Amino acid sequence: MSQPEKLSINQKKYLRGIAHGLNPMVIIGANGVTESVMAELESTLSHHEILKVKIAAGDRDDRKEIVDYILKETGALLVQSIGKICVIYRQNEETQLPLPKK
C-alpha cells in the first residue's frame, strides 16, 4: 500500500477522529526545527503513522513555514492545523491504520 498524493475529506475526518485523543508527541520550541527534531519526527512517524506536533514558538507565519518544511522533509501529509498544533500523517508499508476509500 502506498502513500496517497493527498487526503480526501473523508480520510481527513477519519484521521482527525483518531488524532483527537492524542497528546502532542513532538514539541518544537524556540530553537525551531533542528536536526535532532527532524530525526525524532522521522522515527515517530515511522512507528505511529499519525502524529500530533506542537509548535510552541513563533507567530502564525513562522508556524506555517515550519509545518511546510516538516511536510516537505518527511513526505507526510497535513491532516489538520489549528493554532500551535498540527496533525500529520505518513502511511507505512505495513500500515496499522488503513485509510477509508475516497
N, C-alpha and C positions, 0 to 999 in steps of 0.2 A: 504494500500500500504506500503510495507516495504522497508527499505534502501537497495540498491543494494550492493553486495560484492565489486565490482569495477566498474568503469565507462568505457563505450566503447568510442571509438574515436569520434563517432557522438555525444554522450552525452557530452563529454568534449568540443567539438566545440560549442554546443548549450549553455552550461553554461558559456564558455569564452565570447561568444557574449553578454550574459546578464551582466556579470561582467565587461565588458569593460567600461561601463558608470558609474560604481560605484566608490565612493571615499572610501578609507580605513576607516572602522568603528571602528577598534581596532588598536591601535598603541602600540607596545611593545618596551619599552625604555631600558635604561641602567640597570634597576633592573631585567630585564628578565621576566620570567613567574612567577607571584606571584598568590596567592590565589584569590585576587581581579580581576586580569586579567582573570583567568580561569572562575570565576563567570560571568564576563561580556561576555566572549566568549560564555558560555552556554546560557545565556539569549538572546544574539543577534542571535545566531544560531537557537534557538527555535522560534524566531519571524520571522527571514528573510530567513532561509534555506541556502542562499548563502552569503558568507561573504568575504570581501577583508581585509587582515590583513597586516599591515606594521611592519616589524621588523627592528627597527632603530639602533639596537646595534649589535656588534659582527662582526666577519668575516664570510665567506661563510660556513665554517664547523659549526660554532656556530648557524647560522641561520637554517641550515638543521636540527640540533639536536632539536632546538626549534619547528620547523614545525612538525617533527616526534613526539615529545612529545604532541603537541596540537592535532594531529590526533589521537593518541592513547587514550588520556584522554577524548576527546569529541566524539569519534566514527564517526568523519567526514571523508570525502574523499577529497583527494587533486585533485583539478581541474588543477591548474597551479601554478608554482613558478618561478618568474623572478626577479632576483636581490633581493631587500629588500621587495618585495610584493609577497604575496601568496593568492590564492583564494581557499577557502574550501567550501564544500557542505555537508549538512546533511538533508535528507528528513524528513519532519514532517509527523505525522499520517494523518492529513488532509492537504495534500500538496496544495499549491497555485502555485507550479512550477513543473508540471508534466514533467518527462523526456521523450524524444523520445524513441521509441523502438530501441533496439540494432542497 
